[in-house]
């Protein structure tokens, strides 16, 4: 049986065993379709069924989360934690609070996290969790009661040497604080390393808030440098207006690029003069308002309800909102409008059709598991600081982050060349991450 036939058989088995989990199927297929040459070079991986074992989570936890709203009504949500792979270290991956969350979303995110974490070179395994709870429009008291109920069940599965969650969509500093407070209350331990993304005043790392956005920009900068180009003077689009998007915009501006548009789930802001980051931060981080209010502060900007940000001409595009936000049609528009580079700040934001368009056009395309690995890399740096009871400066931590992203780019670039796909960062990222995990799994025996 050829390597390609064996991999297709494995994928069909994954689909049969995990029905209705489309996002998980998509994430698995995107990795597996690049691994044929690896099995040819390393037949021991097939012999020991490494791929089949990686595709099956080590543990899946689903639980009820009851809580009381401000009107005294009892609400019921569902909580998840998928501990996917611990070959390289304790499980590590964020918590997502959003109405779209179900098991398939958490499994896709956890599967991606295995390879993303491996790419960082840090000793961390892959996991993901969350709930279908929606924090939007909820009071601080309601969010606190939900987080306390969520952690009351989840705490028994966590520990700084077992599983270390962080934030994701819907889980920011407020939520991390409530979750950590309840963990501390239940366990009677000040175990700083059990959660990352904490406030720097009580065990958090400087740069963690900025890390995913900064890291994405560092990665796209490296891709352009490899082609003899730079970000200086480039026109950029950044979808989303949450944490990742805000700090991607900040770092793009620092490196001399001009960001002309950002978005939220309701529509798009286009500001040809350049996005006012101060305004976006005020609206999103402080007032928690919709991006449409931007035009009240910047009257020359235009707001387009329900529009696609990818219709706007640009040199560089950073999808930083959510999965499958950039499809084939949008990808063709970007290429037709002269886009030369795309780097994913979100997890799997580009559909398979969109990826094919970018590959055919031979533009620089950085997949999320490589391009947005800066967040989890800095979480691992936060764990280091917690373990040593230390605190690093912003400048030192950012320097470490930049070096990690540069190393990730270099390893992906070299692996793509080694396996006959020069310049293909999907191939490079998947193979680099997979080989590191596979070697550890072989060393541990059949577990």
Buried (B, 14 or more C-beta within 10 A) or exposed (E): EEBBEBBBEBBEEBBEEBEEBBBBBBBBBBBBBBBBBBBEEBEEBBEBBBBEBBBBBBEBBEBEBEBBBEEEEEBEBBBBBBBBBBBBBBBBBBBBBBEEBBBBBBBBBBBBBBBBBBBBBBBBBBBBBBBBBBBEEBEEEBBBBBBBBBBBBBBEBBBBEEBBBBBBBBBBBBBBBBBBBBBBEEBEEEBBBBBBBBBBEEBBBBBBBBBBBBBBBBBBBBBBEBEEBEBEEBBBBBBBBBBBBBBBBBBBBEBEBBBBBBBBEEBBBBBEEBBBBEBBBBBBBEEEEBBBBBBEEBEEBBBBEEBBBBBBBBBBBBBBBBBBBBBBEBBBBBBEBEBBBBBBBBBBBBBBBBBEBBBEBEBBBBBBBBBBBBBBBBBBBBBBBBEEEEBBEEEEBBEBBBEBBBBBBBBBBEBBBBBEBEBBBBBBBBBBBBBBBBBBBBEEEEE
